Amino acid sequence: MKTLIIDTALGACTAVAADGGRLVAAATEDMARGHQERLGGMVRSAMASAGWSFEDLDRVAVTTGPGSFTGLRVGLAFAQGLGLALDRPVTGLSTLAALARDAEATPGAPVWALIDARRGQVYGQRFLDHAPTDGPAALAIEEATARIAGEAGGVTLVGSGAGLITLAVGRLIDRAAPSPEALASLAADHPEGEARPLYLRGPDAKLPGGRDPE
């Protein structure tokens, strides 16, 4: 299944051309902002490197969070618009699940995917052999540290929030965003994820009068 995967949810802008779980081509660049300006060119680059036309695609996949409010909206809008224009399904991918794929942990060893959510929090989720053992949550750093402290040896922490956990346990992998390989692997295993944004807390920005953006 030929899939174009888009990730603008975290600290990178990434476009991946994948056939099943095989990475065919990718364009990726670390960035905290400016995804909207770069995404179209990176999609064209990945598709050209793969030697595919847009009509060759079977579906479009996009990361749905948790992550940056602005980044999520950029990726979702682009993916939904492309899917509509091509009459192709659009599926959603969890950023935490994608990060967990980058951990390459020993089978049976726990992995915590952690995203720096600012304001003394992380977005976190625990995985075993790529499968979540609980739901994603916005956790105070102290709470996340306490939960991870209860793990047996061999735990792996991965993501931009991994370095915020001050425990001498296991292995730490500091990643701003999932790798193209992790995105391709996850998309192959989750062909029907819902393409809706996952927000674990309200936005930092406020409208006049203290209202949240819609």
C-alpha positions in Angstrom: 0.0 0.0 0.0 1.6 3.2 -1.2 1.2 5.9 1.5 2.3 9.5 1.9 2.9 10.2 5.6 3.0 13.8 6.9 4.3 14.8 10.3 4.3 18.4 11.5 3.1 17.8 15.1 6.5 18.2 16.9 9.9 19.6 16.3 10.3 18.6 12.6 8.6 18.8 9.3 8.6 15.4 7.6 7.1 13.9 4.5 7.5 10.1 3.9 6.7 7.9 0.9 6.2 4.4 2.2 5.1 1.2 0.5 3.7 -1.0 3.3 6.2 -0.7 6.1 9.1 0.0 3.7 10.5 3.5 3.6 10.9 4.5 -0.1 11.8 8.1 0.2 11.6 10.9 2.8 12.2 14.6 3.3 12.7 15.9 6.8 14.0 19.0 8.5 14.1 19.9 12.2 12.1 23.0 12.9 10.1 24.4 15.8 7.9 26.6 13.5 7.4 27.3 9.8 6.0 24.0 8.9 3.3 25.5 6.8 5.8 27.2 4.5 8.0 24.1 4.1 5.5 21.2 4.0 4.4 21.5 0.3 7.9 21.5 -1.0 8.9 18.6 1.2 6.0 16.5 0.0 6.9 17.2 -3.6 10.5 16.2 -2.8 9.6 12.9 -1.2 7.2 12.0 -4.0 9.7 12.9 -6.7 12.5 10.9 -4.9 10.1 7.9 -4.7 9.3 8.3 -8.4 5.6 8.4 -7.6 2.8 10.6 -8.9 0.1 11.6 -6.5 -2.4 9.3 -8.4 -0.2 6.4 -7.4 -1.1 6.9 -3.7 -3.4 4.5 -2.0 -3.8 6.7 1.1 -2.5 9.6 3.1 -1.5 9.4 6.7 -0.8 12.2 9.2 0.3 12.5 12.8 -2.6 13.6 15.0 -0.8 14.4 18.3 -0.2 15.1 21.0 1.9 18.0 19.9 1.9 21.6 18.9 -1.6 23.0 18.3 -0.4 25.0 15.2 1.7 22.1 13.8 -1.1 19.6 14.2 -3.5 21.9 12.3 -1.0 22.4 9.5 -0.5 18.7 8.9 -4.1 17.7 9.3 -5.4 20.4 6.9 -2.8 19.5 4.3 -3.5 15.8 4.6 -7.3 16.2 4.5 -7.1 18.6 1.5 -4.9 16.2 -0.4 -7.0 13.2 0.5 -10.1 15.1 -0.7 -8.5 16.2 -4.0 -7.3 12.6 -4.7 -10.3 10.8 -3.3 -8.0 8.8 -1.0 -8.6 7.8 2.6 -6.7 9.8 5.3 -5.6 8.0 8.4 -4.2 9.3 11.7 -1.0 8.3 13.6 -0.1 8.9 17.2 3.1 10.9 17.8 3.7 9.0 21.0 3.3 5.6 19.3 5.7 6.7 16.5 8.3 7.9 19.0 8.0 4.5 20.8 9.0 2.8 17.5 12.3 4.7 17.6 13.2 3.2 21.0 14.3 -0.3 19.6 13.9 -1.7 23.1 14.5 -5.3 24.1 11.4 -7.4 23.7 9.3 -7.3 26.8 11.1 -4.2 28.1 8.9 -1.1 28.8 9.2 2.1 26.7 8.0 5.5 27.8 7.4 8.0 25.0 7.6 11.5 26.4 7.1 14.9 24.7 8.0 18.1 26.4 4.7 19.9 26.9 6.2 23.0 28.7 4.6 24.4 31.8 6.2 21.7 33.9 4.5 18.9 32.0 5.1 16.1 29.6 2.8 14.2 27.3 3.5 10.6 28.0 2.5 7.0 27.3 3.9 3.6 28.2 4.4 0.9 25.6 5.4 -2.8 25.6 6.5 -4.3 22.3 5.0 -1.3 20.5 1.6 -1.8 22.1 0.3 0.9 24.5 -0.4 -0.3 28.1 -2.4 2.8 29.0 -3.7 5.9 27.3 -1.7 9.1 26.5 -1.8 11.7 29.3 -0.5 15.2 30.2 1.5 14.5 33.3 3.4 16.8 35.7 7.1 16.0 35.4 7.0 14.9 39.1 4.2 12.4 38.4 5.8 11.0 35.3 9.1 10.6 37.2 7.3 8.7 40.0 5.5 6.4 37.6 8.8 5.6 35.7 10.7 5.1 38.9 8.4 2.2 39.6 9.6 0.4 36.5 12.0 -2.6 36.6 15.4 -2.2 35.0 15.6 -1.9 31.3 13.1 0.9 30.7 13.7 3.2 27.7 12.7 6.8 27.6 12.3 8.4 24.1 11.3 11.9 22.9 11.8 15.5 23.7 10.6 15.0 27.3 12.9 12.1 28.1 15.7 14.4 29.4 13.3 16.0 31.9 13.0 12.7 33.8 15.9 12.7 36.3 16.2 9.1 37.1 19.3 6.8 36.7 17.3 4.1 35.0 17.5 2.4 31.6 18.2 4.3 28.4 17.4 7.8 27.2 16.8 8.7 23.6 16.3 12.4 23.0 14.3 12.9 19.8 12.5 16.1 18.6 10.2 14.1 16.4 9.7 10.5 15.1 12.0 9.3 12.4 10.8 8.5 8.8 11.4 4.8 9.5 9.2 4.9 12.6 6.4 6.6 10.8 6.5 4.1 7.9 6.5 1.2 10.4 3.6 2.6 12.4 1.5 3.5 9.3 1.8 -0.1 8.0 0.5 -1.5 11.3 -2.3 1.1 11.8 -4.1 1.5 8.4 -7.3 2.8 9.9 -6.4 5.3 12.6 -8.9 8.3 12.9 -7.5 11.5 11.5 -8.6 13.8 14.3 -6.3 15.9 16.5 -5.5 14.6 19.9 -5.4 17.4 22.4 -4.4 16.5 26.0 -4.8 20.0 27.4 -6.1 23.4 26.4 -4.0 25.7 24.2 -1.4 28.1 25.6 -2.7 31.0 23.5 -5.9 32.7 24.5 -8.3 34.9 22.5 -9.4 38.3 23.9 -11.4 37.8 27.1 -9.4 34.7 28.0 -11.3 32.4 25.6 -9.6 29.3 24.1 -9.3 29.1 20.3 -11.8 26.9 18.6 
